Amino acid sequence: MKKVAVISAILEEPDKSQHEFNEIVSNFKGIIKGRMGIPCEEEGVSIICIVVLAEMNTINSLTGKLGNIDNVLVKTSISKKEL
């Protein structure tokens, strides 16, 4: 069963991690319903929120890969409702 999830990420060094982050996200483009990115240039970070609709294994795969990037912090909120 599919679930809706919001993946929130903070890129603490966006110049070093943004390319790898975007490459991984593009590999999962089929499950992405929306994405919002907020560059905070003065603070030296970028904040990205991604809404996905997928099976739990796929959501976990995406968040795991993003979380393994250096200087990227990831948290995920997953709906209890199955779709």
C-alpha positions in Angstrom: 0.0 0.0 0.0 1.1 3.5 -0.7 1.5 6.3 1.8 1.9 10.1 1.6 5.1 11.4 3.1 6.9 14.7 3.5 10.7 14.6 3.4 12.4 17.6 4.9 16.1 18.2 4.3 18.6 20.8 5.4 21.7 21.0 3.3 24.3 22.5 5.6 26.8 23.0 2.8 24.7 23.3 -0.3 27.6 24.0 -2.7 29.1 20.6 -1.8 25.9 18.5 -1.5 23.3 19.9 -3.8 24.4 18.1 -7.0 24.3 14.7 -5.4 21.0 15.5 -3.6 19.3 16.6 -6.8 20.7 13.5 -8.7 19.2 11.1 -6.1 15.9 13.0 -6.1 15.7 12.9 -9.9 16.0 9.1 -9.8 12.8 9.0 -7.7 10.8 11.6 -9.9 8.0 9.1 -10.5 6.9 9.3 -6.8 7.3 13.0 -6.2 4.1 15.1 -6.0 5.8 18.4 -5.1 9.0 20.0 -4.1 9.9 23.3 -2.4 13.4 24.6 -2.0 14.4 27.6 0.1 17.9 28.9 -0.3 19.2 30.7 2.8 22.3 32.1 1.3 23.2 34.4 4.2 23.0 31.5 6.6 24.8 29.2 4.2 22.1 26.5 4.1 19.3 25.3 1.9 16.0 23.8 3.0 14.1 21.4 0.8 10.7 19.8 1.4 9.5 17.0 -0.9 6.1 15.4 -1.0 6.0 11.8 -2.2 3.3 9.1 -2.7 4.8 5.7 -2.7 5.2 2.3 -1.0 7.2 2.4 2.3 10.2 0.6 0.8 10.6 3.3 -1.8 10.1 6.1 0.7 12.7 4.5 3.0 15.1 4.0 0.1 14.9 7.7 -0.9 15.3 9.0 2.6 18.2 6.6 3.3 20.1 7.7 0.2 19.5 11.4 1.0 20.5 10.9 4.6 23.8 9.3 3.6 25.0 12.5 1.9 27.6 14.4 4.0 26.2 17.6 5.6 22.5 16.7 4.8 20.0 16.3 7.6 16.8 14.4 6.7 13.5 13.9 8.6 10.4 12.3 7.2 6.8 12.5 8.2 4.6 9.6 6.9 0.9 9.4 6.9 -0.8 6.6 8.9 -3.5 6.3 6.2 -2.8 3.8 3.4 -3.8 4.8 -0.1 
